Amino acid sequence: MGIRLWRWLAPVLVVALGAGVGLAFVVGMAVRPDPLPVDRTPVPLAAHQPCRDVQVYFDTDEQMRRAAASFHDDPDARLVFVETKHESFLALRDGFKDHPEMLNGLGGEESSPAVVTVLPPPATDLVAYTARLKARFPQAQEVYSMDVNAFNKMFGKPRDGRTCPRAGEY
């Protein structure tokens, strides 16, 4: 009796197991988010609003350009943006256009940094990546990371209620 039962039950179990694995695969594919674009060619920051990134500040535009080009083969760099000293100064000036007194004492374009902004893939540990970039660019003025969602979680939602999308920019 036991052998007959196994002759009938074994194929049923194999088919059920196969169907379960197939269903899990189909469900997994359906829930997987679309892949994000990867383009490590440096482009101007001006048209972008990053909200989960690492920023590397340099004294000169030339240092910034060399650093930006070095991200070409970095698997932790998904998108690379650049901002010259002039562009950095203009962004600061425009950001404080309603409060020009805030700019007093900051110096002009010559004291503004040239900046490389890197958007990593969503699963990248920003703290660890920032530490690696500090070691990789010892000549950098500073290396900062920004994660709006982590900030919001720690301090509450901002007034505009926006959260950073998975892509790392608004």
C-alpha positions in Angstrom: 0.0 0.0 0.0 2.8 2.4 0.9 4.7 2.0 -2.4 1.5 2.6 -4.4 0.8 5.7 -2.4 4.3 7.1 -3.1 4.0 6.3 -6.9 0.9 8.5 -7.0 2.0 11.1 -4.4 5.6 11.7 -5.6 4.6 13.1 -9.0 1.9 15.3 -7.4 4.4 16.7 -4.9 7.0 17.4 -7.7 4.4 19.2 -9.8 3.1 21.2 -6.8 6.7 22.1 -5.8 7.4 23.2 -9.4 4.3 25.3 -9.6 5.2 26.9 -6.3 8.6 27.8 -7.5 7.2 29.1 -10.8 4.6 31.2 -9.0 7.3 32.7 -6.6 9.4 33.6 -9.6 6.5 35.3 -11.4 5.5 37.2 -8.3 9.1 38.2 -7.7 9.4 39.5 -11.2 6.1 41.4 -10.9 7.2 43.2 -7.7 10.8 44.0 -8.7 11.2 47.7 -9.4 12.3 48.8 -12.8 16.1 49.2 -13.1 17.3 52.7 -12.7 19.4 54.3 -15.5 23.2 54.3 -15.1 25.1 57.0 -16.8 28.5 57.9 -15.3 29.2 60.6 -17.9 29.4 63.8 -15.8 26.6 66.3 -16.6 25.9 69.7 -15.2 24.0 69.7 -11.9 21.8 72.7 -12.8 18.8 70.8 -14.1 18.8 68.3 -11.3 17.6 68.1 -7.7 19.4 65.3 -5.9 18.0 64.2 -2.6 20.2 61.1 -1.8 23.7 61.7 -2.9 27.4 62.2 -2.0 29.0 65.6 -2.7 32.7 66.0 -3.1 34.0 69.6 -2.9 37.3 70.7 -4.6 39.3 73.9 -4.7 39.6 74.0 -8.5 37.5 73.2 -11.5 40.3 71.1 -12.8 40.4 68.9 -9.7 36.6 68.5 -9.9 36.8 67.5 -13.6 39.5 64.9 -13.0 37.6 63.5 -10.1 34.3 63.4 -12.0 36.0 61.5 -14.9 37.3 58.9 -12.4 33.7 57.7 -11.6 33.4 56.1 -15.0 34.1 52.6 -13.6 32.8 53.1 -10.1 29.9 50.6 -9.5 28.6 52.7 -6.6 28.2 55.7 -8.9 24.9 55.6 -10.9 24.8 59.2 -12.0 27.5 61.9 -11.8 26.8 65.6 -11.8 29.3 68.5 -11.8 29.2 72.1 -10.8 32.0 74.6 -11.5 33.1 77.2 -9.0 31.2 79.8 -11.0 28.0 77.7 -11.1 28.4 76.9 -7.4 28.6 80.7 -6.6 25.6 81.5 -8.8 23.5 78.7 -7.1 24.5 80.1 -3.7 23.7 83.6 -4.7 20.4 82.6 -6.2 19.5 80.6 -3.1 19.9 83.7 -0.9 18.5 86.2 -3.3 15.9 87.2 -0.8 18.6 87.5 2.0 21.7 89.0 0.4 23.1 89.9 3.8 23.6 86.2 4.4 26.2 86.3 1.6 28.4 88.9 3.3 31.7 87.5 4.3 31.4 84.4 2.3 33.6 85.7 -0.5 32.9 85.5 -4.1 33.3 83.0 -6.8 37.0 82.4 -5.9 36.0 81.0 -2.5 33.1 78.8 -3.9 33.9 75.1 -4.3 33.8 73.1 -7.5 31.5 70.1 -6.8 31.0 66.5 -8.0 27.7 65.1 -6.9 27.3 61.3 -7.2 23.9 59.5 -7.0 24.6 55.9 -6.0 22.2 53.0 -6.5 19.4 52.8 -3.8 21.0 50.0 -1.8 24.3 51.7 -1.4 25.4 52.5 2.2 25.9 56.3 2.0 28.0 56.5 5.2 30.4 53.8 4.0 30.5 55.2 0.4 31.3 58.7 1.8 34.1 57.3 3.9 35.5 55.5 0.8 35.3 58.8 -1.2 37.1 60.7 1.5 40.0 58.2 1.3 39.9 58.2 -2.5 40.1 62.1 -2.7 42.3 63.3 0.1 42.7 66.6 -1.8 39.0 67.3 -1.5 37.9 70.2 0.7 35.1 68.0 2.1 32.9 65.0 1.3 29.3 65.1 2.4 26.4 62.7 2.0 22.7 63.7 2.0 19.7 61.5 2.4 16.5 63.4 2.7 14.5 60.3 3.7 16.9 59.5 6.5 16.8 63.1 7.6 12.9 63.1 7.5 12.8 59.9 9.5 15.1 61.4 12.2 13.6 64.8 12.4 10.1 64.5 10.9 8.7 65.4 7.5 9.6 68.7 5.9 7.0 71.3 5.4 6.5 70.4 1.7 6.0 66.8 2.6 8.2 65.4 -0.1 10.1 62.2 0.2 13.1 61.3 -1.9 12.1 58.9 -4.7 14.0 55.7 -5.3 16.0 57.3 -8.1 17.7 59.7 -5.6 16.5 63.0 -7.2 13.2 64.9 -7.4 
